[in-house]
């Protein structure tokens, strides 16, 4: 009985972790888009130059894409 509970908890944990990565990735992509377009759309003024905001936005988006890719890979393609 305990072994079945451990397997069920392990399966549940293995499904939630990739979904968390997917959600975090989406947030990083959104933050990257905000960093790139906020000043152009008049949503905020930043104390750093627009070039550095562009670099920061690109880095955030790349990291977000990596997280989304990793989450999708673990959710759908990592079958044991």
N, CA, C and O atoms as a Maestro MAE file, in Angstrom:
{
 s_m_m2io_version
 :::
 2.0.0
}

f_m_ct {
 s_m_title
 :::
 protein
 m_atom[320] {
  # First column is atom index #
  i_m_mmod_type
  r_m_x_coord
  r_m_y_coord
  r_m_z_coord
  i_m_residue_number
  s_m_chain_name
  s_m_pdb_residue_name
  s_m_pdb_atom_name
  i_m_atomic_number
  :::
  1 25 0.820 -1.191 0.000 1 A "UNK " " N  " 7
  2 3 0.000 0.000 0.000 1 A "UNK " " CA " 6
  3 2 0.865 1.257 0.000 1 A "UNK " " C  " 6
  4 15 0.595 2.201 -0.742 1 A "UNK " " O  " 8
  5 25 1.917 1.268 0.842 2 A "UNK " " N  " 7
  6 3 2.782 2.436 0.910 2 A "UNK " " CA " 6
  7 2 3.519 2.654 -0.403 2 A "UNK " " C  " 6
  8 15 3.718 3.792 -0.826 2 A "UNK " " O  " 8
  9 25 3.923 1.563 -1.047 3 A "UNK " " N  " 7
  10 3 4.656 1.686 -2.304 3 A "UNK " " CA " 6
  11 2 3.784 2.333 -3.374 3 A "UNK " " C  " 6
  12 15 4.272 3.126 -4.179 3 A "UNK " " O  " 8
  13 25 2.497 1.999 -3.387 4 A "UNK " " N  " 7
  14 3 1.585 2.601 -4.358 4 A "UNK " " CA " 6
  15 2 1.421 4.088 -4.078 4 A "UNK " " C  " 6
  16 15 1.366 4.885 -5.015 4 A "UNK " " O  " 8
  17 25 1.341 4.483 -2.799 5 A "UNK " " N  " 7
  18 3 1.243 5.896 -2.442 5 A "UNK " " CA " 6
  19 2 2.497 6.647 -2.863 5 A "UNK " " C  " 6
  20 15 2.407 7.771 -3.357 5 A "UNK " " O  " 8
  21 25 3.667 6.041 -2.674 6 A "UNK " " N  " 7
  22 3 4.918 6.689 -3.072 6 A "UNK " " CA " 6
  23 2 4.969 6.883 -4.584 6 A "UNK " " C  " 6
  24 15 5.424 7.922 -5.062 6 A "UNK " " O  " 8
  25 25 4.506 5.890 -5.336 7 A "UNK " " N  " 7
  26 3 4.493 6.010 -6.786 7 A "UNK " " CA " 6
  27 2 3.510 7.084 -7.237 7 A "UNK " " C  " 6
  28 15 3.803 7.843 -8.162 7 A "UNK " " O  " 8
  29 25 2.368 7.154 -6.606 8 A "UNK " " N  " 7
  30 3 1.378 8.174 -6.948 8 A "UNK " " CA " 6
  31 2 1.910 9.564 -6.634 8 A "UNK " " C  " 6
  32 15 1.770 10.476 -7.448 8 A "UNK " " O  " 8
  33 25 2.524 9.738 -5.457 9 A "UNK " " N  " 7
  34 3 3.099 11.036 -5.108 9 A "UNK " " CA " 6
  35 2 4.243 11.396 -6.034 9 A "UNK " " C  " 6
  36 15 4.376 12.557 -6.422 9 A "UNK " " O  " 8
  37 25 5.071 10.428 -6.396 10 A "UNK " " N  " 7
  38 3 6.169 10.691 -7.320 10 A "UNK " " CA " 6
  39 2 5.666 11.093 -8.689 10 A "UNK " " C  " 6
  40 15 6.228 11.990 -9.318 10 A "UNK " " O  " 8
  41 25 4.608 10.437 -9.163 11 A "UNK " " N  " 7
  42 3 4.034 10.780 -10.454 11 A "UNK " " CA " 6
  43 2 3.449 12.183 -10.420 11 A "UNK " " C  " 6
  44 15 3.630 12.952 -11.364 11 A "UNK " " O  " 8
  45 25 2.747 12.525 -9.339 12 A "UNK " " N  " 7
  46 3 2.153 13.847 -9.212 12 A "UNK " " CA " 6
  47 2 3.248 14.912 -9.175 12 A "UNK " " C  " 6
  48 15 3.118 15.959 -9.810 12 A "UNK " " O  " 8
  49 25 4.322 14.651 -8.435 13 A "UNK " " N  " 7
  50 3 5.420 15.613 -8.353 13 A "UNK " " CA " 6
  51 2 6.103 15.765 -9.707 13 A "UNK " " C  " 6
  52 15 6.488 16.872 -10.082 13 A "UNK " " O  " 8
  53 25 6.256 14.688 -10.433 14 A "UNK " " N  " 7
  54 3 6.900 14.741 -11.737 14 A "UNK " " CA " 6
  55 2 6.060 15.491 -12.754 14 A "UNK " " C  " 6
  56 15 6.610 16.015 -13.722 14 A "UNK " " O  " 8
  57 25 4.761 15.562 -12.573 15 A "UNK " " N  " 7
  58 3 3.905 16.311 -13.495 15 A "UNK " " CA " 6
  59 2 3.854 17.800 -13.138 15 A "UNK " " C  " 6
  60 15 3.748 18.645 -14.027 15 A "UNK " " O  " 8
  61 25 3.929 18.123 -11.848 16 A "UNK " " N  " 7
  62 3 3.838 19.524 -11.442 16 A "UNK " " CA " 6
  63 2 5.117 20.293 -11.716 16 A "UNK " " C  " 6
  64 15 5.053 21.471 -12.066 16 A "UNK " " O  " 8
  65 25 6.252 19.679 -11.572 17 A "UNK " " N  " 7
  66 3 7.518 20.369 -11.777 17 A "UNK " " CA " 6
  67 2 7.660 20.888 -13.211 17 A "UNK " " C  " 6
  68 15 8.002 22.057 -13.383 17 A "UNK " " O  " 8
  69 25 7.414 20.077 -14.248 18 A "UNK " " N  " 7
  70 3 7.500 20.611 -15.611 18 A "UNK " " CA " 6
  71 2 6.461 21.690 -15.898 18 A "UNK " " C  " 6
  72 15 6.732 22.625 -16.651 18 A "UNK " " O  " 8
  73 25 5.275 21.569 -15.304 19 A "UNK " " N  " 7
  74 3 4.277 22.624 -15.502 19 A "UNK " " CA " 6
  75 2 4.751 23.920 -14.864 19 A "UNK " " C  " 6
  76 15 4.511 25.002 -15.399 19 A "UNK " " O  " 8
  77 25 5.425 23.815 -13.720 20 A "UNK " " N  " 7
  78 3 5.995 25.002 -13.085 20 A "UNK " " CA " 6
  79 2 7.057 25.633 -13.959 20 A "UNK " " C  " 6
  80 15 7.128 26.856 -14.070 20 A "UNK " " O  " 8
  81 25 7.882 24.807 -14.580 21 A "UNK " " N  " 7
  82 3 8.895 25.346 -15.492 21 A "UNK " " CA " 6
  83 2 8.242 26.040 -16.668 21 A "UNK " " C  " 6
  84 15 8.698 27.098 -17.103 21 A "UNK " " O  " 8
  85 25 7.187 25.455 -17.178 22 A "UNK " " N  " 7
  86 3 6.460 26.044 -18.299 22 A "UNK " " CA " 6
  87 2 5.880 27.404 -17.916 22 A "UNK " " C  " 6
  88 15 5.995 28.364 -18.677 22 A "UNK " " O  " 8
  89 25 5.266 27.487 -16.757 23 A "UNK " " N  " 7
  90 3 4.664 28.743 -16.301 23 A "UNK " " CA " 6
  91 2 5.740 29.791 -16.029 23 A "UNK " " C  " 6
  92 15 5.580 30.952 -16.407 23 A "UNK " " O  " 8
  93 25 6.840 29.391 -15.374 24 A "UNK " " N  " 7
  94 3 7.942 30.331 -15.144 24 A "UNK " " CA " 6
  95 2 8.520 30.836 -16.456 24 A "UNK " " C  " 6
  96 15 8.862 32.012 -16.578 24 A "UNK " " O  " 8
  97 25 8.629 29.949 -17.432 25 A "UNK " " N  " 7
  98 3 9.137 30.353 -18.737 25 A "UNK " " CA " 6
  99 2 8.260 31.394 -19.393 25 A "UNK " " C  " 6
  100 15 8.755 32.361 -19.973 25 A "UNK " " O  " 8
  101 25 6.956 31.197 -19.303 26 A "UNK " " N  " 7
  102 3 6.022 32.171 -19.885 26 A "UNK " " CA " 6
  103 2 6.165 33.521 -19.196 26 A "UNK " " C  " 6
  104 15 6.126 34.561 -19.854 26 A "UNK " " O  " 8
  105 25 6.331 33.515 -17.862 27 A "UNK " " N  " 7
  106 3 6.520 34.780 -17.142 27 A "UNK " " CA " 6
  107 2 7.818 35.466 -17.568 27 A "UNK " " C  " 6
  108 15 7.839 36.685 -17.741 27 A "UNK " " O  " 8
  109 25 8.891 34.709 -17.737 28 A "UNK " " N  " 7
  110 3 10.150 35.313 -18.168 28 A "UNK " " CA " 6
  111 2 10.017 35.902 -19.567 28 A "UNK " " C  " 6
  112 15 10.561 36.974 -19.833 28 A "UNK " " O  " 8
  113 25 9.310 35.230 -20.457 29 A "UNK " " N  " 7
  114 3 9.087 35.776 -21.796 29 A "UNK " " CA " 6
  115 2 8.290 37.072 -21.713 29 A "UNK " " C  " 6
  116 15 8.605 38.040 -22.405 29 A "UNK " " O  " 8
  117 25 7.260 37.095 -20.870 30 A "UNK " " N  " 7
  118 3 6.464 38.316 -20.713 30 A "UNK " " CA " 6
  119 2 7.278 39.455 -20.112 30 A "UNK " " C  " 6
  120 15 7.146 40.601 -20.540 30 A "UNK " " O  " 8
  121 25 8.124 39.149 -19.117 31 A "UNK " " N  " 7
  122 3 8.994 40.182 -18.543 31 A "UNK " " CA " 6
  123 2 9.974 40.704 -19.587 31 A "UNK " " C  " 6
  124 15 10.264 41.900 -19.624 31 A "UNK " " O  " 8
  125 25 10.481 39.822 -20.429 32 A "UNK " " N  " 7
  126 3 11.383 40.246 -21.498 32 A "UNK " " CA " 6
  127 2 10.687 41.169 -22.482 32 A "UNK " " C  " 6
  128 15 11.245 42.186 -22.893 32 A "UNK " " O  " 8
  129 25 9.467 40.812 -22.858 33 A "UNK " " N  " 7
  130 3 8.701 41.681 -23.758 33 A "UNK " " CA " 6
  131 2 8.409 43.023 -23.107 33 A "UNK " " C  " 6
  132 15 8.454 44.059 -23.771 33 A "UNK " " O  " 8
  133 25 8.110 43.013 -21.809 34 A "UNK " " N  " 7
  134 3 7.875 44.263 -21.096 34 A "UNK " " CA " 6
  135 2 9.136 45.124 -21.088 34 A "UNK " " C  " 6
  136 15 9.068 46.334 -21.303 34 A "UNK " " O  " 8
  137 25 10.282 44.498 -20.841 35 A "UNK " " N  " 7
  138 3 11.537 45.255 -20.814 35 A "UNK " " CA " 6
  139 2 11.826 45.883 -22.168 35 A "UNK " " C  " 6
  140 15 12.362 46.989 -22.236 35 A "UNK " " O  " 8
  141 25 11.479 45.191 -23.243 36 A "UNK " " N  " 7
  142 3 11.764 45.716 -24.576 36 A "UNK " " CA " 6
  143 2 10.781 46.814 -24.971 36 A "UNK " " C  " 6
  144 15 11.192 47.836 -25.521 36 A "UNK " " O  " 8
  145 25 9.492 46.621 -24.701 37 A "UNK " " N  " 7
  146 3 8.473 47.519 -25.250 37 A "UNK " " CA " 6
  147 2 7.865 48.508 -24.265 37 A "UNK " " C  " 6
  148 15 7.091 49.366 -24.690 37 A "UNK " " O  " 8
  149 25 8.167 48.436 -22.990 38 A "UNK " " N  " 7
  150 3 7.500 49.298 -22.012 38 A "UNK " " CA " 6
  151 2 7.766 50.776 -22.267 38 A "UNK " " C  " 6
  152 15 6.840 51.588 -22.271 38 A "UNK " " O  " 8
  153 25 9.010 51.117 -22.474 39 A "UNK " " N  " 7
  154 3 9.334 52.532 -22.668 39 A "UNK " " CA " 6
  155 2 8.790 53.033 -24.006 39 A "UNK " " C  " 6
  156 15 8.377 54.188 -24.109 39 A "UNK " " O  " 8
  157 25 8.786 52.183 -25.024 40 A "UNK " " N  " 7
  158 3 8.265 52.585 -26.341 40 A "UNK " " CA " 6
  159 2 6.758 52.811 -26.305 40 A "UNK " " C  " 6
  160 15 6.229 53.646 -27.038 40 A "UNK " " O  " 8
  161 25 6.070 52.058 -25.445 41 A "UNK " " N  " 7
  162 3 4.620 52.197 -25.338 41 A "UNK " " CA " 6
  163 2 4.195 53.181 -24.255 41 A "UNK " " C  " 6
  164 15 3.001 53.402 -24.051 41 A "UNK " " O  " 8
  165 25 5.154 53.765 -23.567 42 A "UNK " " N  " 7
  166 3 4.848 54.738 -22.533 42 A "UNK " " CA " 6
  167 2 4.370 54.119 -21.234 42 A "UNK " " C  " 6
  168 15 3.653 54.764 -20.469 42 A "UNK " " O  " 8
  169 25 4.757 52.873 -20.972 43 A "UNK " " N  " 7
  170 3 4.324 52.203 -19.750 43 A "UNK " " CA " 6
  171 2 5.284 52.401 -18.586 43 A "UNK " " C  " 6
  172 15 4.965 52.025 -17.458 43 A "UNK " " O  " 8
  173 25 6.427 52.969 -18.830 44 A "UNK " " N  " 7
  174 3 7.368 53.167 -17.739 44 A "UNK " " CA " 6
  175 2 8.626 53.870 -18.202 44 A "UNK " " C  " 6
  176 15 8.987 53.822 -19.378 44 A "UNK " " O  " 8
  177 25 9.276 54.513 -17.277 45 A "UNK " " N  " 7
  178 3 10.565 55.153 -17.516 45 A "UNK " " CA " 6
  179 2 11.609 54.414 -16.703 45 A "UNK " " C  " 6
  180 15 11.405 54.146 -15.518 45 A "UNK " " O  " 8
  181 25 12.714 54.087 -17.327 46 A "UNK " " N  " 7
  182 3 13.760 53.342 -16.654 46 A "UNK " " CA " 6
  183 2 15.028 54.180 -16.596 46 A "UNK " " C  " 6
  184 15 15.256 55.039 -17.447 46 A "UNK " " O  " 8
  185 25 15.841 53.925 -15.596 47 A "UNK " " N  " 7
  186 3 17.064 54.704 -15.402 47 A "UNK " " CA " 6
  187 2 18.241 54.174 -16.205 47 A "UNK " " C  " 6
  188 15 19.311 54.783 -16.207 47 A "UNK " " O  " 8
  189 25 18.061 53.062 -16.881 48 A "UNK " " N  " 7
  190 3 19.149 52.558 -17.711 48 A "UNK " " CA " 6
  191 2 18.831 52.845 -19.176 48 A "UNK " " C  " 6
  192 15 17.686 53.119 -19.538 48 A "UNK " " O  " 8
  193 25 19.854 52.776 -19.997 49 A "UNK " " N  " 7
  194 3 19.683 53.149 -21.404 49 A "UNK " " CA " 6
  195 2 18.793 52.140 -22.128 49 A "UNK " " C  " 6
  196 15 18.681 50.986 -21.714 49 A "UNK " " O  " 8
  197 25 18.166 52.586 -23.207 50 A "UNK " " N  " 7
  198 3 17.313 51.680 -23.978 50 A "UNK " " CA " 6
  199 2 18.078 50.482 -24.550 50 A "UNK " " C  " 6
  200 15 17.503 49.407 -24.720 50 A "UNK " " O  " 8
  201 25 19.367 50.659 -24.847 51 A "UNK " " N  " 7
  202 3 20.155 49.544 -25.360 51 A "UNK " " CA " 6
  203 2 20.293 48.448 -24.312 51 A "UNK " " C  " 6
  204 15 20.202 47.264 -24.635 51 A "UNK " " O  " 8
  205 25 20.513 48.837 -23.057 52 A "UNK " " N  " 7
  206 3 20.624 47.839 -21.985 52 A "UNK " " CA " 6
  207 2 19.280 47.193 -21.682 52 A "UNK " " C  " 6
  208 15 19.229 46.017 -21.322 52 A "UNK " " O  " 8
  209 25 18.203 47.936 -21.823 53 A "UNK " " N  " 7
  210 3 16.877 47.342 -21.649 53 A "UNK " " CA " 6
  211 2 16.596 46.325 -22.748 53 A "UNK " " C  " 6
  212 15 15.975 45.292 -22.499 53 A "UNK " " O  " 8
  213 25 17.054 46.618 -23.970 54 A "UNK " " N  " 7
  214 3 16.897 45.671 -25.062 54 A "UNK " " CA " 6
  215 2 17.688 44.398 -24.779 54 A "UNK " " C  " 6
  216 15 17.181 43.294 -24.975 54 A "UNK " " O  " 8
  217 25 18.924 44.549 -24.319 55 A "UNK " " N  " 7
  218 3 19.746 43.384 -23.984 55 A "UNK " " CA " 6
  219 2 19.102 42.584 -22.858 55 A "UNK " " C  " 6
  220 15 19.036 41.356 -22.927 55 A "UNK " " O  " 8
  221 25 18.630 43.268 -21.827 56 A "UNK " " N  " 7
  222 3 17.970 42.587 -20.710 56 A "UNK " " CA " 6
  223 2 16.717 41.851 -21.185 56 A "UNK " " C  " 6
  224 15 16.472 40.713 -20.784 56 A "UNK " " O  " 8
  225 25 15.937 42.493 -22.029 57 A "UNK " " N  " 7
  226 3 14.732 41.862 -22.551 57 A "UNK " " CA " 6
  227 2 15.039 40.619 -23.375 57 A "UNK " " C  " 6
  228 15 14.339 39.612 -23.268 57 A "UNK " " O  " 8
  229 25 16.075 40.686 -24.189 58 A "UNK " " N  " 7
  230 3 16.459 39.530 -25.001 58 A "UNK " " CA " 6
  231 2 16.935 38.386 -24.121 58 A "UNK " " C  " 6
  232 15 16.581 37.232 -24.359 58 A "UNK " " O  " 8
  233 25 17.736 38.696 -23.103 59 A "UNK " " N  " 7
  234 3 18.230 37.660 -22.192 59 A "UNK " " CA " 6
  235 2 17.063 37.016 -21.442 59 A "UNK " " C  " 6
  236 15 17.019 35.794 -21.301 59 A "UNK " " O  " 8
  237 25 16.129 37.822 -20.966 60 A "UNK " " N  " 7
  238 3 14.956 37.277 -20.269 60 A "UNK " " CA " 6
  239 2 14.119 36.395 -21.192 60 A "UNK " " C  " 6
  240 15 13.633 35.341 -20.779 60 A "UNK " " O  " 8
  241 25 13.956 36.822 -22.421 61 A "UNK " " N  " 7
  242 3 13.166 36.024 -23.349 61 A "UNK " " CA " 6
  243 2 13.874 34.716 -23.707 61 A "UNK " " C  " 6
  244 15 13.225 33.675 -23.802 61 A "UNK " " O  " 8
  245 25 15.179 34.753 -23.903 62 A "UNK " " N  " 7
  246 3 15.920 33.524 -24.193 62 A "UNK " " CA " 6
  247 2 15.825 32.535 -23.035 62 A "UNK " " C  " 6
  248 15 15.635 31.337 -23.245 62 A "UNK " " O  " 8
  249 25 15.960 33.045 -21.809 63 A "UNK " " N  " 7
  250 3 15.835 32.179 -20.645 63 A "UNK " " CA " 6
  251 2 14.418 31.617 -20.543 63 A "UNK " " C  " 6
  252 15 14.235 30.449 -20.202 63 A "UNK " " O  " 8
  253 25 13.423 32.440 -20.836 64 A "UNK " " N  " 7
  254 3 12.041 31.976 -20.819 64 A "UNK " " CA " 6
  255 2 11.783 30.907 -21.867 64 A "UNK " " C  " 6
  256 15 11.073 29.936 -21.604 64 A "UNK " " O  " 8
  257 25 12.350 31.077 -23.046 65 A "UNK " " N  " 7
  258 3 12.195 30.071 -24.098 65 A "UNK " " CA " 6
  259 2 12.847 28.766 -23.675 65 A "UNK " " C  " 6
  260 15 12.310 27.688 -23.930 65 A "UNK " " O  " 8
  261 25 14.005 28.861 -23.030 66 A "UNK " " N  " 7
  262 3 14.669 27.658 -22.527 66 A "UNK " " CA " 6
  263 2 13.796 26.951 -21.495 66 A "UNK " " C  " 6
  264 15 13.660 25.729 -21.535 66 A "UNK " " O  " 8
  265 25 13.202 27.712 -20.568 67 A "UNK " " N  " 7
  266 3 12.333 27.114 -19.545 67 A "UNK " " CA " 6
  267 2 11.112 26.459 -20.181 67 A "UNK " " C  " 6
  268 15 10.736 25.352 -19.795 67 A "UNK " " O  " 8
  269 25 10.483 27.131 -21.157 68 A "UNK " " N  " 7
  270 3 9.311 26.579 -21.830 68 A "UNK " " CA " 6
  271 2 9.694 25.294 -22.561 68 A "UNK " " C  " 6
  272 15 8.980 24.295 -22.469 68 A "UNK " " O  " 8
  273 25 10.801 25.309 -23.279 69 A "UNK " " N  " 7
  274 3 11.263 24.121 -23.991 69 A "UNK " " CA " 6
  275 2 11.512 22.972 -23.019 69 A "UNK " " C  " 6
  276 15 11.099 21.839 -23.268 69 A "UNK " " O  " 8
  277 25 12.179 23.266 -21.925 70 A "UNK " " N  " 7
  278 3 12.486 22.242 -20.926 70 A "UNK " " CA " 6
  279 2 11.199 21.678 -20.314 70 A "UNK " " C  " 6
  280 15 11.083 20.467 -20.125 70 A "UNK " " O  " 8
  281 25 10.250 22.536 -20.010 71 A "UNK " " N  " 7
  282 3 8.988 22.078 -19.447 71 A "UNK " " CA " 6
  283 2 8.205 21.209 -20.413 71 A "UNK " " C  " 6
  284 15 7.661 20.178 -20.018 71 A "UNK " " O  " 8
  285 25 8.140 21.614 -21.683 72 A "UNK " " N  " 7
  286 3 7.423 20.830 -22.685 72 A "UNK " " CA " 6
  287 2 8.114 19.489 -22.898 72 A "UNK " " C  " 6
  288 15 7.454 18.457 -23.021 72 A "UNK " " O  " 8
  289 25 9.445 19.506 -22.941 73 A "UNK " " N  " 7
  290 3 10.191 18.263 -23.135 73 A "UNK " " CA " 6
  291 2 9.931 17.294 -21.993 73 A "UNK " " C  " 6
  292 15 9.731 16.102 -22.224 73 A "UNK " " O  " 8
  293 25 9.933 17.795 -20.765 74 A "UNK " " N  " 7
  294 3 9.713 16.912 -19.618 74 A "UNK " " CA " 6
  295 2 8.257 16.450 -19.513 74 A "UNK " " C  " 6
  296 15 7.998 15.332 -19.067 74 A "UNK " " O  " 8
  297 25 7.310 17.294 -19.918 75 A "UNK " " N  " 7
  298 3 5.907 16.923 -19.836 75 A "UNK " " CA " 6
  299 2 5.501 15.882 -20.876 75 A "UNK " " C  " 6
  300 15 4.801 14.919 -20.564 75 A "UNK " " O  " 8
  301 25 5.947 16.086 -22.111 76 A "UNK " " N  " 7
  302 3 5.400 15.291 -23.192 76 A "UNK " " CA " 6
  303 2 6.365 14.262 -23.784 76 A "UNK " " C  " 6
  304 15 5.917 13.252 -24.327 76 A "UNK " " O  " 8
  305 25 7.660 14.490 -23.695 77 A "UNK " " N  " 7
  306 3 8.598 13.624 -24.402 77 A "UNK " " CA " 6
  307 2 9.488 12.801 -23.502 77 A "UNK " " C  " 6
  308 15 10.318 12.041 -24.001 77 A "UNK " " O  " 8
  309 25 9.349 12.922 -22.205 78 A "UNK " " N  " 7
  310 3 10.217 12.193 -21.273 78 A "UNK " " CA " 6
  311 2 9.403 11.086 -20.597 78 A "UNK " " C  " 6
  312 15 9.209 11.113 -19.382 78 A "UNK " " O  " 8
  313 25 8.939 10.137 -21.362 79 A "UNK " " N  " 7
  314 3 8.110 9.044 -20.841 79 A "UNK " " CA " 6
  315 2 9.002 7.924 -20.322 79 A "UNK " " C  " 6
  316 15 9.902 7.465 -21.026 79 A "UNK " " O  " 8
  317 25 8.755 7.488 -19.102 80 A "UNK " " N  " 7
  318 3 9.525 6.367 -18.530 80 A "UNK " " CA " 6
  319 2 8.661 5.133 -18.463 80 A "UNK " " C  " 6
  320 15 9.119 4.082 -18.013 80 A "UNK " " O  " 8
  :::
 }
 m_bond[319] {
  # First column is bond index #
  i_m_from
  i_m_to
  i_m_order
  :::
  1 1 2 1
  2 2 3 1
  3 3 4 2
  4 3 5 1
  5 5 6 1
  6 6 7 1
  7 7 8 2
  8 7 9 1
  9 9 10 1
  10 10 11 1
  11 11 12 2
  12 11 13 1
  13 13 14 1
  14 14 15 1
  15 15 16 2
  16 15 17 1
  17 17 18 1
  18 18 19 1
  19 19 20 2
  20 19 21 1
  21 21 22 1
  22 22 23 1
  23 23 24 2
  24 23 25 1
  25 25 26 1
  26 26 27 1
  27 27 28 2
  28 27 29 1
  29 29 30 1
  30 30 31 1
  31 31 32 2
  32 31 33 1
  33 33 34 1
  34 34 35 1
  35 35 36 2
  36 35 37 1
  37 37 38 1
  38 38 39 1
  39 39 40 2
  40 39 41 1
  41 41 42 1
  42 42 43 1
  43 43 44 2
  44 43 45 1
  45 45 46 1
  46 46 47 1
  47 47 48 2
  48 47 49 1
  49 49 50 1
  50 50 51 1
  51 51 52 2
  52 51 53 1
  53 53 54 1
  54 54 55 1
  55 55 56 2
  56 55 57 1
  57 57 58 1
  58 58 59 1
  59 59 60 2
  60 59 61 1
  61 61 62 1
  62 62 63 1
  63 63 64 2
  64 63 65 1
  65 65 66 1
  66 66 67 1
  67 67 68 2
  68 67 69 1
  69 69 70 1
  70 70 71 1
  71 71 72 2
  72 71 73 1
  73 73 74 1
  74 74 75 1
  75 75 76 2
  76 75 77 1
  77 77 78 1
  78 78 79 1
  79 79 80 2
  80 79 81 1
  81 81 82 1
  82 82 83 1
  83 83 84 2
  84 83 85 1
  85 85 86 1
  86 86 87 1
  87 87 88 2
  88 87 89 1
  89 89 90 1
  90 90 91 1
  91 91 92 2
  92 91 93 1
  93 93 94 1
  94 94 95 1
  95 95 96 2
  96 95 97 1
  97 97 98 1
  98 98 99 1
  99 99 100 2
  100 99 101 1
  101 101 102 1
  102 102 103 1
  103 103 104 2
  104 103 105 1
  105 105 106 1
  106 106 107 1
  107 107 108 2
  108 107 109 1
  109 109 110 1
  110 110 111 1
  111 111 112 2
  112 111 113 1
  113 113 114 1
  114 114 115 1
  115 115 116 2
  116 115 117 1
  117 117 118 1
  118 118 119 1
  119 119 120 2
  120 119 121 1
  121 121 122 1
  122 122 123 1
  123 123 124 2
  124 123 125 1
  125 125 126 1
  126 126 127 1
  127 127 128 2
  128 127 129 1
  129 129 130 1
  130 130 131 1
  131 131 132 2
  132 131 133 1
  133 133 134 1
  134 134 135 1
  135 135 136 2
  136 135 137 1
  137 137 138 1
  138 138 139 1
  139 139 140 2
  140 139 141 1
  141 141 142 1
  142 142 143 1
  143 143 144 2
  144 143 145 1
  145 145 146 1
  146 146 147 1
  147 147 148 2
  148 147 149 1
  149 149 150 1
  150 150 151 1
  151 151 152 2
  152 151 153 1
  153 153 154 1
  154 154 155 1
  155 155 156 2
  156 155 157 1
  157 157 158 1
  158 158 159 1
  159 159 160 2
  160 159 161 1
  161 161 162 1
  162 162 163 1
  163 163 164 2
  164 163 165 1
  165 165 166 1
  166 166 167 1
  167 167 168 2
  168 167 169 1
  169 169 170 1
  170 170 171 1
  171 171 172 2
  172 171 173 1
  173 173 174 1
  174 174 175 1
  175 175 176 2
  176 175 177 1
  177 177 178 1
  178 178 179 1
  179 179 180 2
  180 179 181 1
  181 181 182 1
  182 182 183 1
  183 183 184 2
  184 183 185 1
  185 185 186 1
  186 186 187 1
  187 187 188 2
  188 187 189 1
  189 189 190 1
  190 190 191 1
  191 191 192 2
  192 191 193 1
  193 193 194 1
  194 194 195 1
  195 195 196 2
  196 195 197 1
  197 197 198 1
  198 198 199 1
  199 199 200 2
  200 199 201 1
  201 201 202 1
  202 202 203 1
  203 203 204 2
  204 203 205 1
  205 205 206 1
  206 206 207 1
  207 207 208 2
  208 207 209 1
  209 209 210 1
  210 210 211 1
  211 211 212 2
  212 211 213 1
  213 213 214 1
  214 214 215 1
  215 215 216 2
  216 215 217 1
  217 217 218 1
  218 218 219 1
  219 219 220 2
  220 219 221 1
  221 221 222 1
  222 222 223 1
  223 223 224 2
  224 223 225 1
  225 225 226 1
  226 226 227 1
  227 227 228 2
  228 227 229 1
  229 229 230 1
  230 230 231 1
  231 231 232 2
  232 231 233 1
  233 233 234 1
  234 234 235 1
  235 235 236 2
  236 235 237 1
  237 237 238 1
  238 238 239 1
  239 239 240 2
  240 239 241 1
  241 241 242 1
  242 242 243 1
  243 243 244 2
  244 243 245 1
  245 245 246 1
  246 246 247 1
  247 247 248 2
  248 247 249 1
  249 249 250 1
  250 250 251 1
  251 251 252 2
  252 251 253 1
  253 253 254 1
  254 254 255 1
  255 255 256 2
  256 255 257 1
  257 257 258 1
  258 258 259 1
  259 259 260 2
  260 259 261 1
  261 261 262 1
  262 262 263 1
  263 263 264 2
  264 263 265 1
  265 265 266 1
  266 266 267 1
  267 267 268 2
  268 267 269 1
  269 269 270 1
  270 270 271 1
  271 271 272 2
  272 271 273 1
  273 273 274 1
  274 274 275 1
  275 275 276 2
  276 275 277 1
  277 277 278 1
  278 278 279 1
  279 279 280 2
  280 279 281 1
  281 281 282 1
  282 282 283 1
  283 283 284 2
  284 283 285 1
  285 285 286 1
  286 286 287 1
  287 287 288 2
  288 287 289 1
  289 289 290 1
  290 290 291 1
  291 291 292 2
  292 291 293 1
  293 293 294 1
  294 294 295 1
  295 295 296 2
  296 295 297 1
  297 297 298 1
  298 298 299 1
  299 299 300 2
  300 299 301 1
  301 301 302 1
  302 302 303 1
  303 303 304 2
  304 303 305 1
  305 305 306 1
  306 306 307 1
  307 307 308 2
  308 307 309 1
  309 309 310 1
  310 310 311 1
  311 311 312 2
  312 311 313 1
  313 313 314 1
  314 314 315 1
  315 315 316 2
  316 315 317 1
  317 317 318 1
  318 318 319 1
  319 319 320 2
  :::
 }
}
